[in-house]
Amino acid sequence: MAFLQASIYSNVLEMEVSVNVILPQKTEKKIGTATKGNLTDVPVMYLLHGMGGNHSVWERRTSIERYVADLGLAVIMPSTDLGWYTDTCYEMNYWTFLSEELPNICQELFPQLTTKREKTFAVGLSMGGYGALKLGLAKPDNFGAVASLSGAVNLADRVEDLLAIRGKKFWEGIFGPFEQIKGSSNDPMFLLEQLVKSGKTAPNIFLCCGEEDLLLYGNKKMAAALTANTIDHTFETGPGNHDWIFWDAWIQRVLEWLPLEK
């Protein structure tokens, strides 16, 4: 594998953005493991961080590079600050950057990456789980599968979960008044409704959450909504809380679940 640390300029955000990238590279080692490499049509996973994290956190807190070494999978890990993968009310358009600009930049810099929907994935934890699910529901033509680990996927009905983390002014700077979240483009439940109405094919969806996690209720409700709308999905829970012990274990489960040639 090749591990790259890049600084790219975002015209959308009007700032430099840090991105870590894992690329398949064919290697033959006398000591250690060999890895698969492919120069064309490489599957790609956008791996999103949570609150308090950045482009480096998945690499530092898990063994993600080792986990994907034999999968022939590229991993894009952008830093998106505390923007919640949203075009914020303070005019920082993190959603537009993530969903439109970043894939174009990655295609420009790494032309070996696939352009096929069925080989493009989004995965994230907590805030990033929200972002990954949002990508799948709002951009179903672009993603074949998305996975949310302990995601904040039921914002509109669980405002108390948000207020337990940060104050009201913080959240309203991102989403606007709380009462405007429900039924907006920042509400995953609303995005699900719109996807169903559109008749478009939904990506495969994976939800998981620790059984001691504050966000378990919201994940159960999202899973129930996916079931009610006959959206193909997997929902799994297990022992654990909202922490890296859980996420390091479950990212391995997600990689097993992804539709990759193994």
PASEBA-1860 file (N, C-alpha, C; in nm, 3 decimals):
! residues 262
1> MAFLQASI> 0.084/-0.120/0.000/0.000/0.000/0.000/0.087/0.124/0.000 ~ 0.032/0.230/-0.054/0.095/0.362/-0.046/0.009/0.449/0.045 ~ 0.074/0.520/0.136/0.004/0.612/0.226/0.050/0.753/0.193 ~ -0.044/0.838/0.152/-0.014/0.973/0.107/-0.080/1.075/0.198 ~ -0.008/1.181/0.227/-0.061/1.293/0.303/-0.062/1.414/0.212 ~ -0.181/1.465/0.182/-0.194/1.570/0.083/-0.260/1.694/0.142 ~ -0.222/1.808/0.089/-0.292/1.933/0.115/-0.349/1.980/-0.018 ~ -0.481/1.990/-0.025/-0.546/2.032/-0.148/-0.616/2.165/-0.124
9> YSNVLEME> -0.635/2.240/-0.230/-0.708/2.366/-0.216/-0.853/2.344/-0.258 ~ -0.945/2.385/-0.171/-1.087/2.376/-0.201/-1.139/2.512/-0.245 ~ -1.187/2.519/-0.367/-1.250/2.641/-0.414/-1.383/2.666/-0.344 ~ -1.449/2.558/-0.302/-1.577/2.570/-0.233/-1.558/2.631/-0.095 ~ -1.459/2.579/-0.020/-1.434/2.628/0.116/-1.340/2.748/0.119 ~ -1.271/2.773/0.008/-1.173/2.881/-0.003/-1.064/2.866/0.101 ~ -1.010/2.744/0.112/-0.906/2.716/0.210/-0.833/2.587/0.172 ~ -0.716/2.568/0.232/-0.644/2.443/0.218/-0.712/2.336/0.305
17> VSVNVILP> -0.719/2.216/0.252/-0.780/2.104/0.323/-0.681/1.988/0.324 ~ -0.666/1.925/0.439/-0.578/1.809/0.451/-0.656/1.681/0.421 ~ -0.592/1.592/0.345/-0.653/1.465/0.309/-0.547/1.356/0.318 ~ -0.576/1.249/0.389/-0.491/1.131/0.387/-0.549/1.029/0.291 ~ -0.462/0.961/0.219/-0.505/0.870/0.113/-0.427/0.740/0.124 ~ -0.497/0.630/0.119/-0.435/0.498/0.108/-0.464/0.447/-0.033 ~ -0.359/0.412/-0.106/-0.374/0.363/-0.242/-0.315/0.223/-0.254 ~ -0.384/0.135/-0.325/-0.326/0.003/-0.349/-0.196/0.014/-0.430
25> QKTEKKIG> -0.100/-0.063/-0.391/0.028/-0.069/-0.460/0.077/-0.213/-0.454 ~ 0.108/-0.270/-0.567/0.155/-0.407/-0.568/0.294/-0.414/-0.507 ~ 0.310/-0.494/-0.402/0.440/-0.509/-0.337/0.470/-0.655/-0.313 ~ 0.596/-0.687/-0.312/0.641/-0.823/-0.281/0.749/-0.812/-0.175 ~ 0.722/-0.864/-0.059/0.811/-0.847/0.055/0.867/-0.981/0.101 ~ 0.991/-0.980/0.137/1.049/-1.099/0.197/1.009/-1.111/0.343 ~ 0.986/-0.997/0.406/0.941/-0.994/0.544/0.809/-0.919/0.549 ~ 0.709/-0.979/0.609/0.579/-0.914/0.616/0.485/-0.971/0.512
33> TATKGNLT> 0.388/-0.892/0.473/0.286/-0.940/0.379/0.297/-0.869/0.247 ~ 0.265/-0.941/0.141/0.253/-0.880/0.009/0.116/-0.814/-0.001 ~ 0.104/-0.713/-0.087/-0.025/-0.647/-0.104/-0.062/-0.642/-0.251 ~ -0.192/-0.638/-0.277/-0.241/-0.634/-0.414/-0.241/-0.490/-0.464 ~ -0.212/-0.475/-0.592/-0.218/-0.343/-0.651/-0.290/-0.347/-0.783 ~ -0.358/-0.239/-0.817/-0.430/-0.231/-0.943/-0.417/-0.089/-0.995 ~ -0.394/-0.074/-1.123/-0.369/0.058/-1.178/-0.491/0.122/-1.242 ~ -0.601/0.047/-1.252/-0.721/0.101/-1.316/-0.846/0.060/-1.239
41> DVPVMYLL> -0.946/0.146/-1.244/-1.079/0.114/-1.190/-1.071/0.067/-1.045 ~ -0.993/0.136/-0.962/-0.973/0.097/-0.823/-1.095/0.135/-0.739 ~ -1.156/0.042/-0.667/-1.266/0.077/-0.576/-1.220/0.180/-0.475 ~ -1.312/0.268/-0.435/-1.274/0.377/-0.345/-1.373/0.390/-0.231 ~ -1.320/0.411/-0.112/-1.402/0.432/0.007/-1.367/0.568/0.068 ~ -1.466/0.655/0.079/-1.449/0.781/0.149/-1.476/0.753/0.297 ~ -1.374/0.774/0.381/-1.380/0.736/0.521/-1.382/0.862/0.606 ~ -1.493/0.889/0.672/-1.519/1.018/0.735/-1.499/1.013/0.886
49> HGMGGNHS> -1.441/1.120/0.939/-1.414/1.128/1.082/-1.533/1.186/1.159 ~ -1.526/1.173/1.291/-1.629/1.227/1.378/-1.585/1.358/1.441 ~ -1.666/1.409/1.533/-1.633/1.533/1.604/-1.502/1.513/1.681 ~ -1.418/1.614/1.676/-1.290/1.606/1.745/-1.181/1.538/1.665 ~ -1.218/1.479/1.550/-1.120/1.411/1.466/-1.079/1.497/1.348 ~ -0.994/1.439/1.265/-0.955/1.504/1.140/-0.910/1.396/1.041 ~ -0.838/1.437/0.938/-0.797/1.345/0.833/-0.706/1.233/0.882 ~ -0.643/1.250/0.997/-0.544/1.154/1.046/-0.600/1.054/1.146
57> VWERRTSI> -0.720/1.074/1.195/-0.763/1.001/1.314/-0.788/0.853/1.288 ~ -0.841/0.819/1.171/-0.862/0.677/1.141/-0.728/0.603/1.133 ~ -0.629/0.669/1.077/-0.496/0.608/1.064/-0.431/0.591/1.201 ~ -0.453/0.685/1.291/-0.388/0.682/1.422/-0.458/0.592/1.523 ~ -0.590/0.583/1.513/-0.665/0.511/1.616/-0.704/0.368/1.576 ~ -0.689/0.333/1.448/-0.718/0.198/1.403/-0.602/0.149/1.317 ~ -0.615/0.026/1.270/-0.516/-0.030/1.178/-0.573/-0.034/1.036 ~ -0.641/0.074/0.996/-0.713/0.076/0.869/-0.622/0.043/0.751
65> ERYVADLG> -0.498/0.090/0.752/-0.409/0.061/0.640/-0.382/-0.089/0.629 ~ -0.362/-0.152/0.741/-0.340/-0.298/0.741/-0.468/-0.372/0.703 ~ -0.583/-0.323/0.749/-0.709/-0.391/0.721/-0.741/-0.395/0.571 ~ -0.702/-0.290/0.497/-0.736/-0.284/0.354/-0.622/-0.332/0.264 ~ -0.511/-0.376/0.322/-0.391/-0.407/0.244/-0.415/-0.508/0.134 ~ -0.501/-0.607/0.159/-0.523/-0.712/0.060/-0.657/-0.699/-0.011 ~ -0.719/-0.582/-0.002/-0.851/-0.563/-0.060/-0.849/-0.488/-0.193 ~ -0.736/-0.429/-0.230/-0.731/-0.351/-0.353/-0.821/-0.230/-0.348
73> LAVIMPST> -0.836/-0.171/-0.230/-0.930/-0.061/-0.206/-0.855/0.067/-0.174 ~ -0.891/0.177/-0.242/-0.838/0.309/-0.207/-0.924/0.369/-0.097 ~ -0.860/0.441/-0.006/-0.932/0.504/0.107/-0.898/0.653/0.108 ~ -1.002/0.736/0.104/-0.987/0.881/0.105/-1.037/0.931/0.241 ~ -0.948/0.997/0.316/-0.982/1.043/0.451/-0.963/1.195/0.459 ~ -1.069/1.272/0.434/-1.058/1.418/0.436/-1.080/1.476/0.575 ~ -1.025/1.594/0.598/-1.055/1.670/0.718/-1.168/1.767/0.687 ~ -1.273/1.762/0.768/-1.388/1.850/0.744/-1.425/1.929/0.869
81> DLGWYTDT> -1.329/1.944/0.960/-1.348/2.025/1.079/-1.473/1.982/1.156 ~ -1.546/2.078/1.211/-1.670/2.047/1.283/-1.791/2.088/1.199 ~ -1.779/2.071/1.068/-1.881/2.120/0.977/-2.000/2.029/0.957 ~ -1.996/1.909/1.014/-2.108/1.816/1.008/-2.152/1.785/0.864 ~ -2.057/1.788/0.772/-2.086/1.747/0.633/-2.211/1.817/0.581 ~ -2.214/1.947/0.612/-2.332/2.029/0.587/-2.290/2.164/0.530 ~ -2.372/2.221/0.443/-2.353/2.360/0.403/-2.405/2.447/0.518 ~ -2.316/2.496/0.600/-2.353/2.556/0.727/-2.415/2.694/0.712
89> CYEMNYWT> -2.478/2.738/0.819/-2.536/2.872/0.821/-2.430/2.980/0.828 ~ -2.306/2.943/0.864/-2.199/3.043/0.864/-2.119/3.040/0.734 ~ -2.184/2.987/0.629/-2.137/2.996/0.490/-2.007/2.919/0.464 ~ -1.988/2.809/0.536/-1.883/2.714/0.502/-1.953/2.589/0.448 ~ -1.935/2.565/0.319/-2.016/2.464/0.249/-1.945/2.328/0.246 ~ -1.943/2.264/0.362/-1.876/2.135/0.375/-1.948/2.025/0.297 ~ -2.079/2.033/0.285/-2.153/1.932/0.209/-2.117/1.939/0.061 ~ -2.117/2.058/0.006/-2.082/2.074/-0.135/-1.938/2.029/-0.160
97> FLSEELPN> -1.849/2.061/-0.066/-1.711/2.015/-0.079/-1.705/1.863/-0.082 ~ -1.771/1.797/0.014/-1.762/1.652/0.026/-1.831/1.580/-0.089 ~ -1.950/1.624/-0.124/-2.033/1.548/-0.217/-2.003/1.578/-0.364 ~ -1.944/1.695/-0.392/-1.921/1.732/-0.531/-1.773/1.761/-0.561 ~ -1.712/1.850/-0.484/-1.578/1.894/-0.518/-1.472/1.787/-0.489 ~ -1.477/1.726/-0.372/-1.373/1.631/-0.334/-1.364/1.512/-0.430 ~ -1.474/1.448/-0.471/-1.461/1.339/-0.568/-1.396/1.384/-0.699 ~ -1.427/1.504/-0.744/-1.367/1.555/-0.867/-1.216/1.576/-0.850
105> ICQELFPQ> -1.177/1.630/-0.735/-1.035/1.651/-0.708/-0.962/1.516/-0.703 ~ -1.023/1.420/-0.638/-0.959/1.288/-0.627/-0.945/1.222/-0.763 ~ -1.045/1.238/-0.849/-1.034/1.183/-0.984/-0.922/1.250/-1.063 ~ -0.906/1.379/-1.041/-0.800/1.453/-1.110/-0.662/1.409/-1.062 ~ -0.646/1.392/-0.932/-0.515/1.359/-0.876/-0.484/1.211/-0.885 ~ -0.587/1.127/-0.878/-0.568/0.982/-0.877/-0.658/0.919/-0.984 ~ -0.620/0.929/-1.110/-0.706/0.883/-1.219/-0.731/0.733/-1.221 ~ -0.657/0.657/-1.139/-0.682/0.514/-1.133/-0.808/0.480/-1.053
113> LTTKREKT> -0.864/0.578/-0.982/-0.984/0.551/-0.902/-1.104/0.527/-0.993 ~ -1.191/0.438/-0.948/-1.311/0.406/-1.024/-1.404/0.526/-1.038 ~ -1.483/0.524/-1.142/-1.594/0.620/-1.157/-1.728/0.547/-1.148 ~ -1.724/0.420/-1.115/-1.845/0.339/-1.112/-1.915/0.347/-0.977 ~ -2.045/0.363/-0.983/-2.126/0.370/-0.861/-2.107/0.248/-0.775 ~ -2.111/0.130/-0.834/-2.109/0.007/-0.756/-1.976/-0.021/-0.687 ~ -1.873/0.059/-0.721/-1.742/0.041/-0.659/-1.701/0.163/-0.577 ~ -1.798/0.250/-0.548/-1.772/0.372/-0.470/-1.852/0.365/-0.340
121> FAVGLSMG> -1.785/0.387/-0.227/-1.846/0.367/-0.096/-1.818/0.487/-0.004 ~ -1.906/0.506/0.093/-1.886/0.608/0.197/-1.907/0.542/0.333 ~ -1.814/0.567/0.425/-1.819/0.507/0.558/-1.775/0.615/0.657 ~ -1.834/0.616/0.775/-1.793/0.712/0.876/-1.841/0.675/1.013 ~ -1.786/0.742/1.113/-1.826/0.718/1.252/-1.885/0.845/1.312 ~ -1.989/0.827/1.393/-2.052/0.937/1.467/-2.094/1.049/1.371 ~ -2.034/1.167/1.380/-2.062/1.273/1.283/-2.037/1.223/1.142 ~ -1.931/1.146/1.124/-1.900/1.090/0.992/-1.999/0.984/0.949
129> GYGALKLG> -2.060/0.912/1.047/-2.165/0.818/1.012/-2.287/0.891/0.957 ~ -2.316/1.004/1.018/-2.422/1.092/0.964/-2.387/1.134/0.822 ~ -2.262/1.176/0.801/-2.220/1.221/0.668/-2.226/1.111/0.565 ~ -2.185/0.990/0.602/-2.186/0.878/0.508/-2.329/0.841/0.468 ~ -2.419/0.835/0.567/-2.558/0.803/0.537/-2.621/0.913/0.452 ~ -2.587/1.036/0.482/-2.638/1.149/0.405/-2.594/1.139/0.260 ~ -2.468/1.101/0.237/-2.420/1.082/0.099/-2.501/0.974/0.028 ~ -2.525/0.862/0.097/-2.598/0.754/0.034/-2.742/0.789/0.000
137> LAKPDNFG> -2.808/0.861/0.089/-2.948/0.895/0.069/-2.967/1.011/-0.029 ~ -2.876/1.109/-0.025/-2.891/1.227/-0.110/-2.824/1.211/-0.246 ~ -2.725/1.122/-0.254/-2.651/1.101/-0.379/-2.652/0.952/-0.416 ~ -2.770/0.893/-0.430/-2.777/0.748/-0.454/-2.718/0.706/-0.587 ~ -2.708/0.798/-0.682/-2.649/0.763/-0.811/-2.497/0.750/-0.804 ~ -2.438/0.795/-0.694/-2.292/0.800/-0.684/-2.232/0.691/-0.596 ~ -2.314/0.628/-0.510/-2.261/0.535/-0.411/-2.333/0.401/-0.416 ~ -2.253/0.295/-0.421/-2.311/0.162/-0.422/-2.340/0.109/-0.283
145> AVASLSGA> -2.264/0.159/-0.184/-2.283/0.113/-0.046/-2.232/0.220/0.049 ~ -2.302/0.235/0.162/-2.259/0.329/0.265/-2.274/0.262/0.401 ~ -2.188/0.302/0.494/-2.193/0.243/0.628/-2.177/0.351/0.734 ~ -2.259/0.344/0.836/-2.255/0.437/0.948/-2.225/0.361/1.075 ~ -2.115/0.396/1.141/-2.077/0.338/1.269/-2.114/0.438/1.379 ~ -2.208/0.402/1.464/-2.250/0.489/1.575/-2.291/0.626/1.525 ~ -2.358/0.630/1.412/-2.390/0.757/1.349/-2.501/0.834/1.417 ~ -2.495/0.967/1.408/-2.601/1.054/1.456/-2.704/1.067/1.344
153> VNLADRVE> -2.782/0.961/1.325/-2.865/0.949/1.205/-3.010/0.990/1.226 ~ -3.043/1.040/1.343/-3.181/1.080/1.371/-3.182/1.216/1.440 ~ -3.122/1.315/1.375/-3.102/1.446/1.435/-3.231/1.515/1.476 ~ -3.328/1.513/1.388/-3.447/1.595/1.409/-3.525/1.554/1.533 ~ -3.526/1.425/1.565/-3.604/1.377/1.678/-3.524/1.365/1.807 ~ -3.392/1.388/1.798/-3.307/1.367/1.915/-3.219/1.489/1.942 ~ -3.282/1.605/1.948/-3.209/1.729/1.975/-3.136/1.721/2.109 ~ -3.191/1.647/2.203/-3.128/1.635/2.334/-2.991/1.568/2.325
161> DLLAIRGK> -2.974/1.480/2.227/-2.843/1.417/2.208/-2.740/1.521/2.166 ~ -2.782/1.614/2.081/-2.691/1.719/2.036/-2.654/1.812/2.151 ~ -2.753/1.851/2.227/-2.728/1.945/2.337/-2.644/1.884/2.448 ~ -2.639/1.753/2.454/-2.553/1.687/2.552/-2.406/1.700/2.515 ~ -2.380/1.738/2.389/-2.243/1.746/2.340/-2.194/1.891/2.334 ~ -2.274/1.979/2.273/-2.237/2.120/2.258/-2.362/2.205/2.277 ~ -2.341/2.336/2.295/-2.451/2.427/2.320/-2.532/2.460/2.196 ~ -2.646/2.523/2.221/-2.742/2.553/2.115/-2.682/2.642/2.005
169> KFWEGIFG> -2.602/2.741/2.043/-2.544/2.832/1.944/-2.456/2.759/1.843 ~ -2.382/2.660/1.892/-2.298/2.582/1.803/-2.381/2.512/1.696 ~ -2.486/2.443/1.739/-2.567/2.366/1.645/-2.645/2.456/1.548 ~ -2.693/2.568/1.599/-2.768/2.657/1.510/-2.677/2.726/1.410 ~ -2.548/2.740/1.441/-2.455/2.790/1.343/-2.437/2.696/1.227 ~ -2.457/2.568/1.252/-2.445/2.468/1.146/-2.578/2.447/1.075 ~ -2.682/2.414/1.151/-2.808/2.370/1.090/-2.916/2.478/1.087 ~ -2.897/2.589/1.158/-3.004/2.684/1.175/-3.090/2.645/1.294
177> PFEQIKGS> -3.202/2.711/1.317/-3.288/2.679/1.431/-3.325/2.531/1.433 ~ -3.329/2.474/1.552/-3.357/2.331/1.565/-3.485/2.289/1.494 ~ -3.587/2.373/1.502/-3.716/2.335/1.444/-3.711/2.327/1.291 ~ -3.603/2.377/1.231/-3.591/2.372/1.085/-3.515/2.249/1.036 ~ -3.460/2.170/1.127/-3.387/2.050/1.084/-3.482/1.947/1.024 ~ -3.590/1.920/1.094/-3.686/1.819/1.047/-3.744/1.861/0.912 ~ -3.738/1.772/0.816/-3.792/1.800/0.685/-3.698/1.879/0.595 ~ -3.571/1.892/0.636/-3.473/1.966/0.556/-3.373/1.869/0.495
185> SNDPMFLL> -3.284/1.923/0.413/-3.181/1.842/0.349/-3.077/1.792/0.448 ~ -3.084/1.838/0.573/-2.994/1.790/0.678/-3.058/1.683/0.766 ~ -3.178/1.641/0.732/-3.252/1.541/0.808/-3.249/1.408/0.734 ~ -3.173/1.308/0.782/-3.166/1.180/0.711/-3.303/1.115/0.690 ~ -3.395/1.130/0.783/-3.528/1.073/0.766/-3.599/1.136/0.646 ~ -3.585/1.267/0.632/-3.644/1.335/0.518/-3.576/1.293/0.388 ~ -3.445/1.279/0.391/-3.373/1.234/0.272/-3.416/1.094/0.230 ~ -3.445/1.010/0.327/-3.496/0.876/0.297/-3.631/0.885/0.228
193> EQLVKSGK> -3.719/0.969/0.280/-3.850/0.987/0.218/-3.837/1.034/0.074 ~ -3.747/1.131/0.052/-3.728/1.184/-0.084/-3.670/1.079/-0.177 ~ -3.581/0.997/-0.125/-3.523/0.891/-0.208/-3.629/0.792/-0.251 ~ -3.715/0.753/-0.158/-3.822/0.659/-0.190/-3.915/0.719/-0.296 ~ -3.950/0.846/-0.279/-4.039/0.912/-0.375/-3.976/0.922/-0.514 ~ -3.844/0.936/-0.518/-3.776/0.953/-0.647/-3.774/0.825/-0.730 ~ -3.788/0.711/-0.664/-3.782/0.585/-0.735/-3.641/0.540/-0.770 ~ -3.540/0.616/-0.726/-3.403/0.578/-0.756/-3.360/0.459/-0.670
201> TAPNIFLC> -3.260/0.388/-0.719/-3.208/0.274/-0.646/-3.122/0.322/-0.530 ~ -3.155/0.278/-0.411/-3.078/0.316/-0.293/-2.950/0.233/-0.286 ~ -2.845/0.290/-0.230/-2.726/0.208/-0.205/-2.755/0.106/-0.096 ~ -2.674/0.002/-0.089/-2.680/-0.086/0.027/-2.635/-0.007/0.149 ~ -2.701/-0.028/0.260/-2.675/0.052/0.381/-2.642/-0.041/0.497 ~ -2.538/-0.004/0.571/-2.498/-0.078/0.691/-2.500/0.019/0.809 ~ -2.575/-0.015/0.912/-2.578/0.062/1.037/-2.530/-0.028/1.150 ~ -2.446/0.025/1.236/-2.410/-0.047/1.358/-2.396/0.053/1.473
209> CGEEDLLL> -2.416/0.004/1.594/-2.407/0.092/1.710/-2.386/0.008/1.834 ~ -2.309/0.060/1.927/-2.285/-0.009/2.052/-2.410/-0.011/2.140 ~ -2.425/-0.118/2.215/-2.545/-0.134/2.296/-2.548/-0.040/2.416 ~ -2.434/0.020/2.450/-2.428/0.119/2.558/-2.417/0.261/2.505 ~ -2.434/0.279/2.376/-2.416/0.409/2.312/-2.542/0.494/2.324 ~ -2.521/0.622/2.352/-2.633/0.717/2.360/-2.712/0.723/2.230 ~ -2.647/0.696/2.117/-2.711/0.709/1.986/-2.782/0.582/1.940 ~ -2.789/0.482/2.025/-2.852/0.356/1.985/-2.998/0.375/1.946
217> YGNKKMAA> -3.071/0.455/2.024/-3.213/0.477/1.996/-3.233/0.530/1.854 ~ -3.155/0.631/1.817/-3.169/0.690/1.685/-3.136/0.592/1.574 ~ -3.038/0.506/1.596/-3.003/0.406/1.496/-3.113/0.302/1.481 ~ -3.175/0.263/1.592/-3.286/0.169/1.584/-3.402/0.229/1.504 ~ -3.426/0.357/1.527/-3.537/0.422/1.456/-3.508/0.433/1.306 ~ -3.382/0.463/1.272/-3.346/0.469/1.130/-3.357/0.331/1.066 ~ -3.312/0.228/1.136/-3.322/0.092/1.082/-3.468/0.054/1.059 ~ -3.555/0.093/1.152/-3.697/0.064/1.136/-3.754/0.136/1.014
225> ALTANTID> -3.711/0.260/0.992/-3.758/0.335/0.875/-3.709/0.272/0.746 ~ -3.586/0.224/0.744/-3.534/0.156/0.625/-3.614/0.029/0.597 ~ -3.646/-0.045/0.704/-3.726/-0.166/0.687/-3.864/-0.133/0.634 ~ -3.926/-0.031/0.690/-4.061/0.007/0.649/-4.067/0.048/0.503 ~ -3.955/0.101/0.453/-3.950/0.146/0.313/-3.882/0.044/0.222 ~ -3.863/-0.078/0.273/-3.803/-0.189/0.198/-3.671/-0.150/0.132 ~ -3.587/-0.078/0.208/-3.453/-0.042/0.163/-3.356/-0.151/0.210 ~ -3.278/-0.205/0.117/-3.183/-0.309/0.152/-3.080/-0.255/0.251
233> HTFETGPG> -3.072/-0.317/0.368/-2.980/-0.267/0.469/-2.945/-0.377/0.569 ~ -2.841/-0.352/0.645/-2.800/-0.439/0.754/-2.788/-0.353/0.880 ~ -2.849/-0.396/0.987/-2.837/-0.325/1.114/-2.790/-0.424/1.219 ~ -2.676/-0.391/1.281/-2.619/-0.479/1.381/-2.576/-0.398/1.504 ~ -2.591/-0.459/1.618/-2.544/-0.399/1.743/-2.453/-0.498/1.815 ~ -2.381/-0.447/1.910/-2.294/-0.533/1.989/-2.247/-0.459/2.112 ~ -2.182/-0.528/2.202/-2.132/-0.463/2.323/-2.040/-0.347/2.288 ~ -2.054/-0.237/2.360/-1.964/-0.126/2.335/-2.030/0.008/2.351
241> NHDWIFWD> -1.945/0.111/2.356/-1.990/0.248/2.374/-1.945/0.331/2.255 ~ -1.949/0.460/2.272/-1.915/0.553/2.163/-1.765/0.579/2.169 ~ -1.685/0.481/2.124/-1.541/0.494/2.140/-1.465/0.413/2.035 ~ -1.332/0.430/2.036/-1.249/0.368/1.933/-1.234/0.218/1.950 ~ -1.257/0.168/2.069/-1.257/0.022/2.085/-1.365/-0.038/1.997 ~ -1.483/0.022/1.999/-1.594/-0.024/1.916/-1.565/-0.001/1.768 ~ -1.519/0.118/1.732/-1.501/0.152/1.590/-1.389/0.073/1.525 ~ -1.282/0.046/1.598/-1.172/-0.032/1.541/-1.219/-0.173/1.510
249> AWIQRVLE> -1.301/-0.229/1.596/-1.354/-0.363/1.571/-1.454/-0.363/1.457 ~ -1.541/-0.264/1.453/-1.651/-0.269/1.357/-1.613/-0.220/1.218 ~ -1.507/-0.143/1.204/-1.463/-0.110/1.068/-1.418/-0.236/0.996 ~ -1.368/-0.333/1.070/-1.331/-0.461/1.009/-1.456/-0.535/0.960 ~ -1.564/-0.528/1.037/-1.691/-0.587/0.995/-1.744/-0.518/0.871 ~ -1.731/-0.386/0.866/-1.778/-0.311/0.749/-1.701/-0.354/0.624 ~ -1.570/-0.369/0.637/-1.489/-0.409/0.521/-1.527/-0.549/0.473 ~ -1.567/-0.637/0.563/-1.616/-0.767/0.522/-1.748/-0.755/0.447
257> WLPLEK> -1.829/-0.658/0.488/-1.962/-0.641/0.430/-1.958/-0.575/0.293 ~ -1.862/-0.488/0.269/-1.857/-0.416/0.142/-1.850/-0.513/0.024 ~ -1.916/-0.479/-0.087/-1.916/-0.568/-0.204/-1.786/-0.557/-0.284 ~ -1.680/-0.610/-0.228/-1.549/-0.607/-0.292/-1.515/-0.746/-0.344 ~ -1.433/-0.749/-0.448/-1.380/-0.876/-0.493/-1.270/-0.919/-0.397 ~ -1.293/-1.027/-0.328/-1.197/-1.070/-0.225/-1.131/-1.202/-0.267
END
